[in-house]
Amino acid sequence: MKKRMGAFLLAGAMLLSMTGCGNNKADDYSKYVELGEYKGIEYTKTEVEITDDDVQAEIDTFLAGLATKEEVTDRAVKDGDIVNIDFVGSMDGVEFEGGYAEGHDLTIGSNSFIDGFEDGLIGHEIGEKVTLDLVFPDPYENDPEKAGKDVTFDVTINSISVSVTPELTDAVVKENTDYDTVKAYEDSIREELQTTGEANAEAKVQSDIFNQVVKNSKVNGFDEEEVKKLVDEEFEGFKKQAESYESYGYTYEMVLQANGYENEKQLKEGITEYVKNYLTQKMVLYMIADKEGITVTSEETDALVKEYMTNYGVQTEEEVYDYFGDDYFELSLMSEKVMAFLKENAVLVDSLDETTEAAAEATTEAE
């Protein structure tokens, strides 16, 4: 199955890697695009500063992953406990699909269930059977048909546990990481956060530059056959994905609404807009590449395909292309090269507002 509505960063800008786009180049797109200014684009850059709180947040996540459960037998349920429960939900005395479970672990206070369910178990003890008369929220995205309706849950409390999080010690670090001491582990976290932060900052710079280039350009239209083909492919892909949720009790209409669409007409309109945004970026990309003589060789594409084969454990190139699409790799490499060119020819400024104001003042003085 081909990758649908996949995406990669066109130097930080969202350039969708849609399937079936073929190998259209600048000659195909010149009738639709008039390039605007793409050199000398002004941009700002944010300095990355990693705080102690940032490091601590990563440590907290790490330790939470090492937490263990300890069973409690001498008291009632409290906020924060992990309770193992059986429950049956019914509406007007009739059990409904998806409202039944046995041996379900629920953390009190996680807000995993509708309002009143978790709080209703507080104060009750192991072995108790609790009846909860509640109301589904309105709206209720999980199942709009139940929104605002009364529901009764009969719950049996099987056990109570608490989560025990270990302290950060050299021993814990050595046993669960590639480091021997807390200091070395903390330093590695800080370094990784710095690297990630700088990469994100650079991605934003690239996005800002390319978005301005696209804004400066003029799109007069699209290849309607290409648009229709992509819209049809994405529409069919959406329907197949929706069908895969049927076994979990979700109807096609529920999946539509969960994605923000009231009906198929809205879905197709959304997909069409998505496709045209993608094609706009792609056309501008190839037009700049053509004008500046930027190319991607088959050797470069083959090398990237082999890299993906290794990373994904795929045996043949055909499988890689079948999943990612015919022009994913060329487009990915082309975007890197074009963005490098745009960045090299862009201008770093302290503030875009200041430069805009300065330009306006200069224009006024000239007049």
KOLKOL-160400 format. One line per field, with one value per residue (C-alpha): residue number from 1; residue in one letter; x, z, y. Coordinates in steps of 0.02 Angstrom, whole numbers, m for minus. Layout:
resi <- (NUM  ...)
resn <- (A  ...)
east <- (X  ...)
up <- (Z  ...)
north <- (Y  ...)
***
This chain:
resi <- (1  2  3  4  5  6  7  8  9  10  11  12  13  14  15  16  17  18  19  20  21  22  23  24  25  26  27  28  29  30  31  32  33  34  35  36  37  38  39  40  41  42  43  44  45  46  47  48  49  50  51  52  53  54  55  56  57  58  59  60  61  62  63  64  65  66  67  68  69  70  71  72  73  74  75  76  77  78  79  80  81  82  83  84  85  86  87  88  89  90  91  92  93  94  95  96  97  98  99  100  101  102  103  104  105  106  107  108  109  110  111  112  113  114  115  116  117  118  119  120  121  122  123  124  125  126  127  128  129  130  131  132  133  134  135  136  137  138  139  140  141  142  143  144  145  146  147  148  149  150  151  152  153  154  155  156  157  158  159  160  161  162  163  164  165  166  167  168  169  170  171  172  173  174  175  176  177  178  179  180  181  182  183  184  185  186  187  188  189  190  191  192  193  194  195  196  197  198  199  200  201  202  203  204  205  206  207  208  209  210  211  212  213  214  215  216  217  218  219  220  221  222  223  224  225  226  227  228  229  230  231  232  233  234  235  236  237  238  239  240  241  242  243  244  245  246  247  248  249  250  251  252  253  254  255  256  257  258  259  260  261  262  263  264  265  266  267  268  269  270  271  272  273  274  275  276  277  278  279  280  281  282  283  284  285  286  287  288  289  290  291  292  293  294  295  296  297  298  299  300  301  302  303  304  305  306  307  308  309  310  311  312  313  314  315  316  317  318  319  320  321  322  323  324  325  326  327  328  329  330  331  332  333  334  335  336  337  338  339  340  341  342  343  344  345  346  347  348  349  350  351  352  353  354  355  356  357  358  359  360  361  362  363  364  365  366  367)
resn <- (M  K  K  R  M  G  A  F  L  L  A  G  A  M  L  L  S  M  T  G  C  G  N  N  K  A  D  D  Y  S  K  Y  V  E  L  G  E  Y  K  G  I  E  Y  T  K  T  E  V  E  I  T  D  D  D  V  Q  A  E  I  D  T  F  L  A  G  L  A  T  K  E  E  V  T  D  R  A  V  K  D  G  D  I  V  N  I  D  F  V  G  S  M  D  G  V  E  F  E  G  G  Y  A  E  G  H  D  L  T  I  G  S  N  S  F  I  D  G  F  E  D  G  L  I  G  H  E  I  G  E  K  V  T  L  D  L  V  F  P  D  P  Y  E  N  D  P  E  K  A  G  K  D  V  T  F  D  V  T  I  N  S  I  S  V  S  V  T  P  E  L  T  D  A  V  V  K  E  N  T  D  Y  D  T  V  K  A  Y  E  D  S  I  R  E  E  L  Q  T  T  G  E  A  N  A  E  A  K  V  Q  S  D  I  F  N  Q  V  V  K  N  S  K  V  N  G  F  D  E  E  E  V  K  K  L  V  D  E  E  F  E  G  F  K  K  Q  A  E  S  Y  E  S  Y  G  Y  T  Y  E  M  V  L  Q  A  N  G  Y  E  N  E  K  Q  L  K  E  G  I  T  E  Y  V  K  N  Y  L  T  Q  K  M  V  L  Y  M  I  A  D  K  E  G  I  T  V  T  S  E  E  T  D  A  L  V  K  E  Y  M  T  N  Y  G  V  Q  T  E  E  E  V  Y  D  Y  F  G  D  D  Y  F  E  L  S  L  M  S  E  K  V  M  A  F  L  K  E  N  A  V  L  V  D  S  L  D  E  T  T  E  A  A  A  E  A  T  T  E  A  E)
east <- (0  68  99  m46  m46  130  241  420  496  539  673  549  400  268  288  173  241  87  86  66  135  244  399  328  464  474  418  254  229  288  114  43  176  256  404  418  570  661  833  870  725  742  727  757  830  786  927  904  922  898  844  861  672  686  813  709  555  652  713  536  477  621  584  398  439  527  383  314  145  125  m39  m133  m253  m284  m382  m511  m480  m394  m354  m200  m228  m228  m386  m419  m603  m740  m879  m1038  m1121  m1306  m1428  m1613  m1569  m1486  m1299  m1213  m1065  m899  m967  m902  m730  m649  m484  m465  m330  m387  m286  m399  m379  m322  m490  m490  m676  m824  m850  m902  m838  m667  m723  m867  m745  m652  m690  m741  m644  m584  m727  m860  m988  m1024  m1166  m1130  m1274  m1192  m1220  m1118  m1039  m1115  m1034  m956  m831  m802  m984  m1093  m1252  m1229  m1197  m1296  m1383  m1399  m1292  m1269  m1106  m1100  m920  m830  m665  m545  m387  m301  m121  m6  130  304  433  617  739  872  1033  1193  1133  968  1058  1187  1055  938  1047  1214  1286  1364  1321  1179  1292  1338  1156  1098  1235  1179  999  1051  1158  1018  890  1010  1034  847  810  935  865  689  749  832  674  575  699  684  495  488  599  508  337  387  452  286  192  296  252  91  m3  m120  m194  m161  m157  m336  m304  m163  m271  m414  m300  m222  m389  m465  m316  m321  m510  m500  m359  m463  m609  m498  m424  m598  m651  m506  m585  m749  m684  m661  m842  m816  m929  m876  m976  m888  m717  m770  m824  m668  m567  m672  m788  m978  m994  m900  m921  m824  m695  m664  m655  m525  m424  m432  m364  m227  m179  m172  m62  54  59  90  245  303  284  377  514  541  532  672  774  756  802  956  1012  985  967  956  1051  990  1142  1085  908  968  1077  930  818  949  962  774  783  910  818  649  713  639  709  672  669  496  426  502  432  264  250  327  273  360  439  460  649  685  571  652  828  773  694  855  957  836  819  1007  1013  873  954  1123  1043  934  973  977  902  869  686  573  463  610  667  490  473  643  594  431  523  648  505  423  586  613  441)
up <- (0  m46  82  81  130  192  217  227  268  117  214  352  241  225  54  42  m28  m121  m224  m411  m452  m591  m645  m698  m712  m741  m922  m862  m730  m818  m887  m711  m609  m616  m497  m386  m289  m215  m179  m37  70  246  395  582  688  866  984  1070  1260  1356  1537  1689  1683  1506  1564  1716  1608  1507  1666  1735  1576  1587  1768  1734  1608  1746  1869  1944  2018  2200  2255  2399  2504  2663  2604  2484  2314  2312  2176  2079  2113  1977  1993  1901  1859  1767  1700  1598  1523  1483  1414  1456  1530  1370  1361  1219  1110  1177  1353  1425  1487  1609  1698  1640  1725  1754  1834  1941  1887  1710  1639  1526  1555  1551  1692  1854  1816  1899  2042  2073  2120  2251  2427  2374  2418  2333  2292  2295  2156  2114  2008  1921  1846  1726  1570  1411  1370  1235  1111  1121  980  1019  979  932  942  1130  1162  1310  1346  1515  1546  1690  1726  1843  1903  2005  2087  2073  2145  2192  2151  2159  2039  2117  2025  2064  2110  1986  2045  1964  1981  1893  1755  1729  1721  1601  1490  1403  1540  1708  1810  1835  1780  1616  1582  1618  1505  1365  1383  1376  1222  1134  1175  1110  947  926  969  842  710  746  739  571  508  554  463  308  322  339  188  75  129  80  m88  m121  m66  m187  m331  m430  m470  m618  m613  m600  m710  m675  m723  m596  m463  m496  m492  m326  m248  m302  m234  m66  m56  m85  39  170  142  160  320  386  350  456  608  590  696  838  827  725  578  422  478  647  563  451  600  699  557  555  408  414  249  97  5  142  141  m46  m29  108  8  m146  m48  24  m149  m223  m80  m113  m300  m273  m171  m291  m443  m363  m310  m484  m565  m452  m483  m670  m667  m559  m642  m487  m527  m442  m517  m527  m424  m282  m291  m292  m140  m44  m92  m29  132  157  116  255  381  349  322  147  23  m146  m220  m290  m114  m63  m214  m192  m16  m35  m213  m379  m352  m163  m166  m309  m230  m60  m129  m240  m93  7  m135  m175  8  29  m118  m48  125  50  m43  101  223  412  505  687  662  512  583  595  417  354  445  383  204  225  295  152  28  114  113  m72  m111)
north <- (0  170  302  423  605  574  724  775  942  1043  1132  1154  1194  1060  984  835  675  621  464  450  622  559  654  822  953  1140  1125  1053  1186  1345  1377  1380  1472  1643  1648  1800  1859  1711  1783  1901  1839  1909  1793  1793  1655  1606  1562  1395  1392  1230  1256  1145  1123  1055  926  881  853  723  641  634  548  425  382  368  232  135  150  m10  m52  m99  m173  m93  m198  m98  54  124  202  372  497  440  254  124  22  m140  m149  m243  m133  m142  10  18  144  126  m43  m108  m142  m50  m97  m37  m13  m177  m230  m350  m326  m147  m42  138  277  385  565  525  583  431  402  521  645  563  388  401  514  394  255  357  297  122  m35  m193  m311  m177  m162  19  86  251  350  472  576  571  740  848  857  683  658  473  434  584  479  458  644  710  544  457  304  183  91  m58  m70  m202  m152  m299  m221  m59  m17  132  181  187  291  259  397  447  365  308  129  165  259  122  m14  74  186  188  300  261  414  536  679  595  555  733  802  686  745  927  895  800  936  1067  971  946  1126  1190  1073  1137  1317  1285  1200  1355  1466  1358  1357  1546  1572  1451  1511  1687  1625  1538  1694  1799  1683  1681  1522  1539  1365  1179  1026  974  793  785  867  746  594  645  691  524  428  516  498  311  299  389  270  117  186  222  43  m20  62  m32  m175  m49  6  165  199  291  443  441  440  583  688  643  719  876  837  831  738  673  838  928  789  807  995  976  851  962  1110  999  937  1112  1172  1027  1059  1245  1206  1072  1184  1328  1208  1139  1310  1375  1217  1239  1423  1394  1232  1126  941  773  627  448  397  512  445  264  296  369  223  100  198  181  m4  m26  82  m1  m177  m186  m312  m231  m57  m92  m110  57  148  63  132  305  344  367  537  545  524  642  771  750  774  918  1007  994  1068  1207  1254  1258  1379  1488  1493  1537  1681  1739  1880  1860  2009  2046  2086  2073  2211  2331  2300  2320  2485  2543  2504  2598  2750  2746  2744  2892  2992  2954  3021)
***
